[in-house]
Each structure stands twice: as structure tokens, then as C-alpha cells.
Amino acid sequence: MIAPFRFRRFNLWSGVRPMAMVAAAALSAALPPAAVAQDKKPVTPPELSYQAGASPLAGEPMYQSTNPKAPPMTQAEFETGRRIYFERCAGCHGVLRKGATGKPLTPDLTLGKGTDYLKVFIAYGSPAGMPNWQTSGEMTEKEVDLMARYIQHDPPVPPEFGLADMKKTWKVIVPPELRPKRKMNSYNIANIFSTTLRDTGEVALIDGDSKQIINIVKTGYAVHISRMSASGRYLFVIGRDAKVNMIDLWMEKPDNVAEVRIGLEARSIDSSKYKGYEDKLAIAGSYWPPQFTIMKGDTLEPLRIVGTRGMVVGTQEYHPEPRVAAIVASHFKPEFVVNVKETGKTLMVDYSNLDALKITEIGSAPFLHDGGWDSSKRYFMVAANNSNMIAAIDAKDGKLAGITEVGKIPHPGRGANFVHPQYGRVWATGHLGDETVSLVATDDKRKATAFKQVAQLKGQGGGSLFIKTHPKSKNLWVDTPLNPDPKISQSVAVFDIRNLAAGFKVLPIAEWAGLTDDGAKRVVQPEYNQAGDEVWFAVWSAKNKQSALVVVDDKTLKLKAVIKDPRLITPTGHFNVHNTQHDIY
């Protein structure tokens, strides 16, 4: 008997009646092998929470096709079903219901099961990770019935988003010729932090020296990352709604100078870094439509769009919506390095001639997600998260340097680089699905260990999103914001790199924040300041609850400062200008 546990209002195990378990098993048996692969590795609450996040596509108009074999639905019911699907289901099952990290839910599979059967599965869930939507209180009985009918209809197709659509959203707020010719403020730009205010569609620009907010800048919803131009002048951010904002840090009060929407849902952006191309181009990748867009680096004018639909590595089966995940800019060639999630391909996009674009495909493993450079900035270390692998992409030679199995659902953010006393240079990642921290050797001169997992540390729990160190630090910081235990999600683990065998210390970051309400207070994303002697954390609660930023002295591990402000609503990721510009992590 598995003991029940609770996480974010739904319980995966309790309330699953025998009938539901039988139904779930029968459904799994009826689906093709690709669909049941997930059952071989039960999904943990942290990774389920991460994978099943709401999609910005919930409010988009879509093309609807009526299937005469499906149970009847009114137009109003269909629209409600569509909204619920994109709020709760699309993250796992895909926009077109072809399956992603969850099973496919297309009519060729669902119609034969029937409404009553599907209602049981939706209501009670399964041990493989399907939430028990009704028994948890997340859906009413009426909504469960509606969704059981909805997934028997042909999936509505979101509109494509091409150049004409992008041009309609493109705004140059301050033309390049009207921008400052020199820095017009007294801020130490290199030590500014860009902090995502997730639920308000903003970023907070914070002076890392004074700890004061410089400006609250309007952006797209739930900014996923902030990236710096090669010059360190322009800050690029992208929201989950695919809105890109370009912020000029030279202005007296740094603010937006250009914006564009490059799709309907997105996660990634970067700008050209190779010598001679600094600040010339920017690139953004979208989840829908599955494509990436190359833009002018000073105005965000869209220039080239490249689709990513194609064949999956290994199986060579066609995938209709392979999402663009992490993007970085090469330091060795005029290339962007683009991860295509579901197909398991990394694309080396040569931007030296946009009229004759050259793209090199490097296959590794499906579900490529996030990652960062090794300390030499030659090897892009990429998490194939649902394959439990880390791939090393050689940006100099344009090939796969190695691939290694790690823990369950690696999620490194950008990862962490340091020198291990035994293995030399290593790159580290935490995991959503287990408590381990994996160390992957990156010294290419040590052939026996290069790009292999050489050690695993025991962390304080699963649900880790970010890991961080600094060349001037002897500490390795690991967050666990998605862990179901509040004691773990509200704290952070810190390892002494000089004595990893000693294990970790736990710092009560949320407690140090001194927040007085009952918010979740999840501690997320350690980030160093420019000097490498402070570590910043976001203490993240709901939109209607208090949040804060906590600054810790890296040497003493003592509280240094707490930043509270009513404008700091749902702070999550934050990026130091200097460290982001120079890929220091």
C-alpha cells in the first residue's frame, strides 16, 4: 500500500478506486507502445507540477473540426473544454494531443474507449502520473464529463504565426538613432539584476549595489529568461506568451525600446555573440508554432522564420509540434545553438548569411530542454529531461561530444561549473524527479571520463529547478522550489566544493525573508552578483501573497539583506547582467 501524499491541491495516489486502477491499466494496455512508455517510470509530484503548467494558448482563437463520431457538444461546451485543456493538460499531452511527456489523446485512441471509461480515468487518475482531477477537487463532475467528451473530438488547431502576424505586433518604441550615445545613468550596469515578476507580466530591474528597484518594466506574461547582448547594453526578455521585449540599460531610466511577438507560446531568446556580429541579431524560439525567428538586434524586426517540425531522433517518426527550448549563441562561430525538444535535435544555425541559411542537425535524445556552457564555453551541456540524459554539444567542431545518463528529469537551468578535486572540470545539474545532483566531467583531455557522469551527490530532495556556483566561490547552491515538503521548498542546500563528501548545509531562506502571511514562500534560483560574493534568491508566493528577495553572504552563509516591496509580485527567475553577459555559472 503506497502512502498518500499531497502536492499543490491534487493527490496522485489517494482516492484511486479499484475500478479506476483497472480502467487506467486497460487504457494503458490499449494504447501503442510509444504512448505507455511513461508508465515505466512513475511521475513524481515535482516533475508533474512543472510539466503540467498552463499554456498561454488557452485564450487564443483556434480552428475547430467537428467529428461526427464523437459525442455531441454545444459550442459553449467545446470552448470550455478547450480552455480547460490548455490550462491543465496541454503541457503534458501536447497542443495537438499527439503526446509529449504524457500519452496521446487523439480521437483514434479515445473514441473506442467511450465517455464513461474516460470519465473514470480523468476523475481518479493513475499511478503513472495522471492527476485525479475530480477527487482532488480540481474539476467538478460536470467538467470531468465535459472533458471526457472533448478529447473524443478532433483537437482544435491553433493558428500559425508568420511574418505578417509578427509585423503587426512589432513596435520600435525608441528608434536606434534617438537612443543615448553614451550611458545616461549612474548605475553599475554590470551589477543590475533582472527579476521576473511572473504573474504581472513585468521584470524588476534592481540595483545590485544599493538593493533598490530601478524600474518595473512591462513585458510579456511570465518572462522565462533574460539574456544580455554581447555589448552588455541591451537586455532581451521573452514571456511565455511569446512577447519579446528589448530594454536599453543606457537610458536614464532603463526601459523598453522595442517589442515583438514571435508566436503564441515561447521560452527562449538570445543574441549574436561572435566577433564582428555583436548586437547585430537576436533569435527567439517558440513552443507554438514550432519554429524560431531571427530578428535585427537593434530593433527586433523579424527577418527569418524557420520551422522545426520533423523526424524524431532514433525512431525517425514525424512529430507535428517539436517545441524550441533553450537557445544560446556560440563563441566559436557565427552560430546560434537551438534545442528542439521533442525531436531530440540541436540545430547549429549559421547566421552569417540569412539569405542562404545553413543549419547543422546534431541528434542526441528526445526532450531536449535547458542547459548551459561548460567552463571553456566550447561545450553546450544540454538536459534531455524526460530521457534522463545530458548531452554535450561541441560548438567548435559542430558535433555531439558525448551523452550520459544522469538522474530523473534533469533540470539544470544553466548548470554550474567548478573544478572537482578528482575529476577536474565538471558541470552539475539537479533534478525534478529525484534528490540527486549529478556531476558530469567536461575536461576533454581526460578521455576516460569526458562527458560522463562521474559522481552523484545526495541533495535534500527532488523538485530542483536551478543550481549555481561562481569562479570566485567555493560553494554550490541547489534550490528545490517544487518539492512537496514546505521545509524543503522554503530552504536551499549549499555544498562546500572542497569537501563534497561532507554533504550539504540547509539555509532557511524563506524564514529569513520574514514574510508574515501564509504564502507558499518557495525559494527559487540562486544567482550571484557581479563580484561573486553574494547569492540572491527569490522567495516566491502567490500573486495575492507577500514575496521577497533574500541576499546571502557567500563566504559566511549569513543573511545579508532582504528586499521587500509591494511591487515584487511573484518573483521567480533573476539574472545578473555581468554573469549573464559572460555566461558565468
N, C-alpha and C positions, 0 to 999 in steps of 0.2 A: 504494500500500500504506500503510495507516494504521498508525503505530507503536503497539504495545500500551502500555497504561498500567494501573496497578493502583490500586484505591481500596477501602479497607475490605473486603478479602478477596475481592472479586469483580472480574473483569476483563471489561469490556463488549465488547472487540474481539478479544482473543486467544482462540484456541480455537474461533472460529466457523467451522465447516467449510463448504465449498461447499454441501453438502446442507442444512445449517441455514439458510444465506443464502437458498437457493431456497425453502425452506419458509416462512421468515419473509416473503419477498416475496409468495408466493402467499397466505398468510394475510391480509396487508395488502390485497391486491387483492380478496379475497373479502368483506371487511368493508365496512359502509356508510361514506360519506364522513366522518361525524362521528367514526367510530372511527379513521380513519387520519390525521386532522389532525395528530397528534403527529409523524408521520413527516416533516413539512415542516420541523421544527426539531429536530435531534438533541439528545438529552438529555445534559447534562454530568454527570459523577460527583457534583459537589456538590449539584445540584438533585435528582438521583435519590436520593441518601442522605437528603435532607430529606423528600422526598415519600413515601418508602417506609418510614417509621418504623412500628414495631409498634403495633398498636391494643390498648387495654385490653379490647376485646371478645373477645379470644381465650379468656378463661375464663368467658364468660357463657353460660348455657343459651339455646338457640335452638330455634325451631320448624323441623322438618325435613319436607320434602315429597319423596317418592320419585318419580323419573321413570322409568317402565318402559322407556323407550328408551335410557337411559344404561347404560353398562357396570356390571356388578354390583360392589358394595362391601359389606363387612361393616360393622356398626355401629361397630366399633372403628376400621376404616379411615376411615370417614366423619368420625369425631370427630378423628382425627389430621389429616386433610385440612383440616378446619375450623380447627384450631389453627394449622397452618402458614399457611393463607390469611390469617388475621387477624394473624399475626406478621410476614408478609413481603409480602403482596400487596394488602391492603385499602386501604392508604394511597394507592395509585395507581389501583386498579380499582374502588374503592367497596365499601361494605358489602354492597349487593345485586348487585354485579358489573355495574352498569349503565354503568360507566366514569366516571372522574373526570379525572385527569391522564393516565391510561392508557386502553387500549382496553376496551370492554365485553367481558365473558366470560360471557355468558348462554347457556343451552343452545341457543337458536335459532341461535346462531353457532358454538358449539363442537361440537355433535353431528355436524354434517356433515363436520367435519374428521377425526374419528376419533382414537382413542387414540395410535396410532403417530405420526401427524402432530404432535399436541400435545406429545408427549414430546420430539420434536426441538426444538420451539420453546422449551420450558421448559429443556431441558438446555443448549442452545447460545446462547440469547438472540438479540438483534437489534441492529443499529447504531442503531435508533431509541430505545434506552434500556432494552429488556428485558434484565435480568441473565441471565448464563449460569449458572444455578443449579447445574447438575451439574458442569460443567467447572471451576467455581471452587471446588468442594468444599463449597458451602453446602448442597447437597442430595445425598443418595445416589441411585443409580439406582432403588432401590425407591421412594424418596419421590417422584421425578420421575414414575414410573409411577402412583403413587397420586394425585398432583395432576392428571395428565392425565385420569384417570377422574373425579376430584372435580368439576372445572369443567364436566363434561357433565351433572351432576346439577343440579336446581333449587337455587338458593342458599338456605341456611337463613336465616331471618329473625330477627334479634334481637328480644326483646320490646320493646314500647312501655314508656314510663316516665311514668306520670301522677301526679296529685296524691296519690293514695293511696299510691303507691310512695315518693314523696318524703317524705310524712309519717312513714313507717316509719323513715326514716333521720335524721329531724330531731331534733337534740338541743340544748337550751339548757343549757349546762354551768354558766354563772353567769347567773342572771336579771338583767335590767337594774336592778331595784331593789336588788340585792345588790352591784352593781359600785361601784367607788370614785366618790365625788362630786367628787374632785379628783385630780390626778396624785400617785401614791403613790411615785414613784421619783425619783432624781436625774439620770436620763439626759436628754440633749438629744435629745428625741424626733425633732425635725426632721432630725437627722443620723444616725438609725438606718438601716441597710441591711437589707433583707430579701433573703436569698440562697437561691435554690432549691438544695436537695440532691436532685438528680434521682432517683437510684436508691434512696434510702432512704425516700422519702415524707415529707420534712421540709423546713422552712425554718430557716435560721440567722438569728437577729436579732443584728446586730453593731453595737456602739457605734462610730460613725464617728470619734469624738474619740479614744478610747483604743485602738481597733482590737481590743477584746476581745469575745468572744462573750457576749451577754446570756442567750440561751436557745436551745435547739434545740426547735422546736415541731413536733409530729406533724401531718401534713397528708395529703392525697391523694397518689397516685403522680405523680411528675414534674410538680410545680407549673409551670404555663405562665406565669402572670403574677402579680404582686402589685399591688393597687390600694388607694389610700387613700380613706377617707371625706372629705367636704368639710371636716369639723372637724379632720382630722389625728389623730383619736383611734383610729379603728378601721382595721385592716389586713385586707383581704379577699384571699384567695388561692384559686386553683382548680387542681386536679390534672387530668391527662389522663383520670383515671377519673371525672371529673365531681363529685368531692367538693369542697365549698366549706367553707372554714374562716374564721372571724371572730376576729381577735386584738385584744385590748384593750391598747393601749400605755400606758394609765394605771396598770395593775396594778403592784404592787411588782416582780413578775417577769412581764413581758408573756407572755400565753398565750391559748389558745383560750377563747372564751366561748360560741360556738355553732358548729354544723356541720350540713350537709345535703348529700345527694347529689341532683343535679338531672337526672341522666341516666346513661348508661353510658360516654360519652366526651365530653370537652369541652375548651375552650381559653380562654374569655373571661369576664370579670366586670368590673363597675364599680358605682358607687353614685351616687345623685342628688346633683347639684351646684347646681342652680338655686336662687336666693334664695327662702327660705321652705320649701324641701324638703331642706335639708342633712341628711344622715344618715337621711332618712326611709325610703328604699327602696334595694334592691340589685337587680341584674339579672345573670343568668348565661346564656350560650348554650351549647348542646350540639351536638356532631357527630352523636351518636345518642342518642335520636331527634332528628331535625332540628327544633329548637324553641328558644325561650328562655323563661326563667322569671323573673318579678318577685317579689321577696321583701320582707318587712319589714326595714328597715335596722338594727334593733337586736337582732333575734332570728333572722333568716334563715327565718322562717316563710314557706313558699311560698304566694303569693296568686293569681297568674295565670300560665297557660301558653299560649303562642301557637306554633302550628306554622308551619313555613316551607316546606313542600312547595308547589311551584307551577311557574309557567312561566318559562323562561329568557329573559332579555332578548335581543331581536333575533329569534331563531328562533321564540319563543313555543311551544316544545315543553315538555311536562311533565317535571319532574325529581323523582324519588321521594325523594331524600335530600340536599337542599341544606343544607350544614353552616353553622352560625353561627360566623363568625370573629370579627374584632375588634369590641369594643363600647366606646364612650366616652359620657360624659354631656355634654350641651350646656350651655354657659354662657349661652345667649341665651333658652332656653325650657325649660319642664319636659319635656324630651325625652331619651330615650336614642337614640343613633345606632348602629344594628345592621347589620353587614355579613353578607349571606347569600351564601356563597361561590359555589356552582355556578350560581345563577340570575343573578348579577351585579346584585343589588339592594341598595341601602342603605335601611333602614327607619328612619324618624323616628317613634319611639314616644312619643306624648304620654301621660305618666303622671299627669296632673293628675286624671283620673277613671278609675280602674281598672274601674269598672262600665260605662263607655261608652268603651272604649279606642279612640283614634284613631291610625291608622298611615298615614303617607305613604310611598309607594314612590318611590324615585329610582333609575332604571336607569342603569348605566354600561357595564360589561364583565364577562363571567363570570370566576370565580375570584378574587373579592374576598377579600383576606386581611388583612394587618395595615396599620397606619398610625397617624398622629398629627395633632395640630392644627398649623396654621401659627402663626406668632408672634402673630397677632391673636386666636387661639383662635376665629375665626369659621369657618374652612375646615378641614374634616376631609380630610386628604390620604391617599388610600387606594390601596394597591397591588393591582391586578388581576393577580396574579403570573403566571399562565400565559397571560395575554393581552398581557403586556409593556406594560402601561399604568398610569398614575397618574391617578386621578380626584380632583377637588376637589369636595367636598360643602359647599354653603353652608348652615350651620346656622341662620343668621339668617333667610334668605328661603326655606329649605326647597326647594332646587333643585340641580341639577348646574351648578356654576360653570364647569367645563371638564374636559377629558380630554386626555391627551397620551401619545404613545408614548415609552418610555424604553428601557433595556437589557433584557437577557434575564433574566427571572424576578426582578423587583424584590422585595427583602425588606428593608424599612426598619426593622423594629421600630416605633419611634415616629417615626423620621426625625430630622433635625437642621435647625434654623432658624438662619440668620445673614444678615447684610447683605452682598451682593455689590457690589464697587465699581462695576460697570457696570449690573447688572440690579436693584439694590435688594434687597428681601426675597426670599430663596429658601428652599426646603425641599429637603433632599437625601436620596437613597436609594442604597444599594449594591445588588448583585445576586448571586444564586446562580449564574447561568449565564454571566456574563462578568466581566471585570475592571474595568468602568467604574463610576463614581459619577455619577449624574445629578442635575443641579440644575434644579429646577422653580420658576419665578418665582411669587411669591404676592402681589405688590403689585397689588391690584385697580384701582388708579388708572392703572397703565401698561397700557392696553388691548391694545397690540400684543403684549405678552409675557405677560400674566397667565395663569397656569396652563398654560404651555407649557414644555417642556424648553428651556432657554436655553443650557446648556453640559453637557459631559461631561468628567469628569476621568479620567485613567488611573490605576487603583489597582494594587495588587500582585497581584491575582488574583481569580478567581471563588470562590464559596463564602462570601460575606459574609452575615452574619445581622443585624448591628447597626451603626449609625452614630450618632455623638454629638458635640455641642458644648454650649456653655453661654453665656448672655448676657455673662458676665464673662470669657470665654475668646477667644483668637484662634486656637485650634486646632480641627481637625476630625479625629476619630478613626474609623477604619474597621477592623473585625475581618474575618478570613477563616477561621473555625474549621473549615469544611467543605472547604477546599482540599486536594487530594490530596498536595500537596508539604508535608512536615512543616516545612520552613523558613518557609513562608508561613502555615500554620495555627498555628504556635507564636509568631508575631510579630504586630505590629499596624502599620498605616500611619497616619501623622499628617501632615496638611496644614496649612500656615500660611494662614489665611483671607485675610491681607493680601497674599499672593503665591502664589496657586494655581498660576500658570504654572511655578513652580519645582519642582513635583512634590511627592513625599512623602518623609518620612524613615521608616525602619523601626526599630522598637524591639524588642529580643529579650526580650519579656515572659516567656516560658517559661524562658529561660536565667536571667533574674533571679530567678525563683522558687526556684532552687537545689534542685529535686527530683532525687533520686538514682536512681530506678528507670527502667524503660523504658516508662512510660506514654505515652499519646498527647500529653498536655500541650497540648491545643487551647486557644487564647486566645479568650475569648468575652465579649461585651457590655461595652463601656466604659460606665461610669456615674460621673457627677460627685458629689462631696459637696455639702453644703448651700452652702458658701462659694464653690464653683466653682473651687477652686484645686488639687483633687486629682482624679485619674481612677482608678477601681478596675476591675480586670479579674479574671475567673475563669480559672484555669489548670486545665482540665477533663480529667481522665483517667478510666479505668475504675474500677468500684466497688472492685476489689482493688488499685488503684494509688494513689500519692500525688497529691493535688491541693493547690491553694493559691489564695489571693487575693493580687494584686500591686497596690500603690498607687504611682502615679506623680505627681510634681510637675508640674502642668500648665504652669507657666512655664518651668522649666528642662529638662523632659523627662527628668529623672533619677529613678532609683529612690528611693522614699521609705520604703516599708515592705513586708514580706512577712508575710502572716498564714497560719500553718500550724497545723493542729490535726487530730488523728486523726478528729474528728467532721465535718470538712469533706470529705464523701464526694460525689463527682461534682457539684461546684458548677457551676452554669450561669448562669442569669439572676439579676441582682440589681438592686434598686430602692431608691433613696434616698427616704426619706419626704417630705422637703420638695419635691424635684423631681417626684416622682410626684403629690403632692397638688396642685401648681400647674401641672402639665403643662409643665415646663421641660425642653426638649431641643433 
